[in-house]
Amino acid sequence: MKIKNKKISYSLATLFALVLSMVTFFATVAWKNKQFNTMQNDLSKNYYCSVNIKRLQDQKYIKPILIVDEDCESEDLVSIKQKVTDIITREKNNGNLTSASFYMKEYSNNDWTEVNDGEFYEPGSLFKVPILMVALKINEEHPGFLNKTVKYDTPMDINKNVHFPSKSIKFGNSYTVRQLIDYMIRYSDNQATYLLEKNINPDYLRKMFKDLNLEVPNVSADHYYFNVKNYSIFMRAIYNAGYLSIEDSEYAAELLTKTEFKEGILKGLPKNIVVAHKFGESGTDKENQLHESGIVYLDSKPYMLTIMTKGKAMSNLANVIAQISSAVYSEMYNAESK
């Protein structure tokens, strides 16, 4: 009887081991299938999200890469998109905002996202960045242009109401092109800008827009418009050194870090964060517009953002830009800390 019981116990143990091995086998197969399906989904997702590459077209034998984008918005930036959307919706409901648009490019993973990029705005002083780029490009082709002296001897009726005034060049004085650029970017000086434009062949401006695959503006028109995504190409071209030389791109970015305007993007950031940025104001008596575009140098996660707004009070629009900047920085900082 004892031998028989031992045989029964041995058979049960064998059966249990067999069942356990079968369960383990099927669990392993199921896990591998799940992993395979996940991988296939990721590959499928990446496959269907095509890559958009913009190249400079001017050279005969080479086509340098300007910017590279996936056509799909990044899922990793969904929380940022939602927070920005919530801010815009709240401020519109509170009457502080008519509309706003947002574009962001995160450089460590080449991700991007946007909110309401189908709306167009008058850039105002944001247009001073392309003028800066044109002046530097002319100097690359004609060394010494930045040292050219220009006398401010013809009064200019700019006819603009400036809400955020700063320093300006003085009538009767002479300035180098480099000094005019400094006044234009650092202080957003309209007098310096118009004097600089008088000494720039508009064909260079048209060519740059064509090189950047942007609609070529009518430089004599009273109005021209951008959406957030298209305008961001200028700041991205500077960061990528895709249009200017590395030296001139570095010079342009450094100059943009000295912009005096602090009521928008900078107001939403810690004081130690470096930002290369430019603001612009425009609009009419019925509706103001305030915009800002900047590259935020957040350690290992630098990013650029462009925010364009419409509303009645400039102070409210500046506050919206600051709120959006703060929300984006908070998300990016937390992501960097993980």
Secondary structure, 3 states (H helix, E strand, C coil): CHHHHHHHHHHHHHHHHHHHHHHHHHHHHHHHHHHHHHHHHHHHHHHHCCEEEEECCCCCCCCCEEEEEECCCCHHHHHHHHHHHHHHHHHHHCCCCCEEEEEEEECCCCEEEEECCCCCECCHHHHHHHHHHHHHHHHHHCCCHHHCEEECCCCCCCCCCCCCCCCCCCCCCEEEHHHHHHHHHHCCCHHHHHHHHHCCCHHHHHHHHHHCCCCCCCCCCCCCCECHHHHHHHHHHHHHCCCCCHHHHHHHHHHHCCCCCCCCCHHHCCCCCCEEEEEEEEECCCCEEEEEEEEECCCCCCEEEEEEEEECCHHHHHHHHHHHHHHHHHHHHHHHHC
